[in-house]
Amino acid sequence: QLQLAESGGGSVQAGGSLRLSCVASPHGVGNNCMGWFRQAPGKGREGVASMRGDDITRYSDSVKDRFSIFQDKAMNTLYLQMNTLKPEDTGMYYCAAEPRSLIFFGGMLDAAYYTDWGQGTQVTVSS
């Protein structure tokens, strides 16, 4: 099982930016999949962005064109660059990984396909 450690959350005003990081240990996911999910108070966990080892990415409609997912495979680190943040982006952001199999494109934002999860990092956007 992978250990995932997120960092980079914080409080920003609307329109600001944050970059989240997720370090996987003791190894990366190779050619499989990692993603970012978020959960707002009182709501379910939502897939935000996901990236496969073959560099296929998928974004939720709510963050497309504002967020960017990328990874440093040598450092086993996944990033989420979040720009033009909105109050509705507020929530706990979780890093997730599926190191054992390749998730098909349609399932990349579905939490059910991921087996390993981090503890989360809080993002708060004020208006």
C-alpha positions as CSV (number, residue, x, y, z in Angstrom):
1,Q,0.0,0.0,0.0
2,L,1.3,3.5,-0.9
3,Q,1.6,6.2,1.7
4,L,0.4,9.5,0.3
5,A,1.2,12.9,2.0
6,E,-0.5,16.0,0.8
7,S,0.7,19.6,1.5
8,G,0.2,23.1,0.2
9,G,-3.3,23.9,1.4
10,G,-4.2,27.1,3.0
11,S,-6.5,30.1,3.0
12,V,-6.7,32.5,0.1
13,Q,-9.0,35.1,-1.3
14,A,-11.1,34.5,-4.4
15,G,-9.0,34.9,-7.5
16,G,-5.9,33.6,-5.8
17,S,-3.8,30.5,-6.4
18,L,-2.5,27.6,-4.5
19,R,-0.3,24.6,-5.5
20,L,-1.0,21.3,-3.8
21,S,1.6,18.5,-3.6
22,C,1.3,14.8,-2.9
23,V,4.3,12.6,-2.3
24,A,3.9,8.9,-2.7
25,S,6.1,6.5,-0.8
26,P,7.8,4.1,-0.8
27,H,7.5,4.3,-4.6
28,G,5.4,5.9,-7.3
29,V,2.4,4.5,-9.2
30,G,4.4,3.8,-12.4
31,N,2.0,3.8,-15.3
32,N,-1.2,3.7,-13.3
33,C,-3.2,6.5,-11.9
34,M,-3.2,9.3,-9.3
35,G,-5.8,11.9,-8.7
36,W,-7.1,14.8,-6.6
37,F,-10.5,14.7,-4.9
38,R,-12.2,17.2,-2.6
39,Q,-14.9,17.2,-0.1
40,A,-16.8,20.2,1.1
41,P,-18.6,20.2,4.5
42,G,-21.9,18.2,4.2
43,K,-21.1,17.0,0.7
44,G,-19.7,13.9,-0.9
45,R,-16.2,13.4,-2.3
46,E,-15.8,14.9,-5.7
47,G,-13.2,14.0,-8.3
48,V,-11.3,17.1,-9.3
49,A,-8.4,16.0,-11.6
50,S,-6.6,12.8,-12.4
51,M,-3.5,11.8,-14.3
52,R,-2.4,8.4,-15.6
53,G,1.1,7.3,-16.1
54,D,0.6,7.6,-19.9
55,D,-0.1,11.3,-19.3
56,I,-3.8,11.1,-20.0
57,T,-5.6,13.7,-17.8
58,R,-9.1,14.3,-16.8
59,Y,-10.7,17.3,-15.1
60,S,-14.1,18.0,-13.6
61,D,-16.1,20.6,-15.5
62,S,-16.0,22.9,-12.4
63,V,-12.2,23.2,-12.5
64,K,-11.4,22.8,-16.2
65,D,-9.3,25.7,-17.4
66,R,-8.4,26.8,-13.9
67,F,-6.7,23.8,-12.4
68,S,-3.8,21.9,-13.8
69,I,-2.5,18.4,-12.7
70,F,1.1,17.3,-13.3
71,Q,3.6,15.1,-11.8
72,D,7.3,14.6,-11.2
73,K,7.8,10.9,-11.7
74,A,11.4,11.0,-10.5
75,M,10.2,12.5,-7.2
76,N,7.1,10.4,-6.9
77,T,5.2,13.7,-6.5
78,L,1.8,14.7,-7.9
79,Y,0.8,18.4,-8.1
80,L,-2.4,20.4,-8.5
81,Q,-2.0,24.0,-9.6
82,M,-5.1,25.9,-8.7
83,N,-5.7,29.3,-10.2
84,T,-8.5,31.7,-10.1
85,L,-9.9,30.1,-7.0
86,K,-13.5,30.5,-6.1
87,P,-15.3,30.2,-2.7
88,E,-16.9,27.0,-4.0
89,D,-13.5,25.4,-4.3
90,T,-13.3,25.3,-0.5
91,G,-12.9,21.9,1.0
92,M,-10.6,19.2,2.1
93,Y,-8.4,18.0,-0.8
94,Y,-7.3,14.4,-1.0
95,C,-4.7,12.7,-3.1
96,A,-5.5,9.2,-4.2
97,A,-3.7,6.5,-6.1
98,E,-4.4,3.3,-7.9
99,P,-0.9,1.7,-8.3
100,R,-2.0,-1.8,-9.4
101,S,-4.1,-1.2,-12.5
102,L,-4.8,1.3,-15.2
103,I,-8.1,3.1,-14.6
104,F,-10.1,3.6,-17.8
105,F,-10.8,7.2,-18.8
106,G,-14.4,7.2,-17.7
107,G,-13.5,6.1,-14.2
108,M,-10.6,8.5,-13.5
109,L,-12.7,10.9,-11.4
110,D,-14.5,8.1,-9.6
111,A,-13.2,7.6,-6.0
112,A,-14.3,3.9,-6.1
113,Y,-11.4,3.0,-8.4
114,Y,-8.7,4.3,-6.1
115,T,-7.3,2.2,-3.3
116,D,-4.8,4.4,-1.5
117,W,-5.6,7.8,0.0
118,G,-3.8,10.6,1.8
119,Q,-5.1,12.4,4.9
120,G,-6.0,15.5,3.1
121,T,-5.1,19.2,3.1
122,Q,-7.6,22.0,3.7
123,V,-8.2,24.7,1.1
124,T,-10.3,27.7,2.1
125,V,-11.3,30.4,-0.4
126,S,-12.9,33.5,0.9
127,S,-14.9,36.0,-1.1
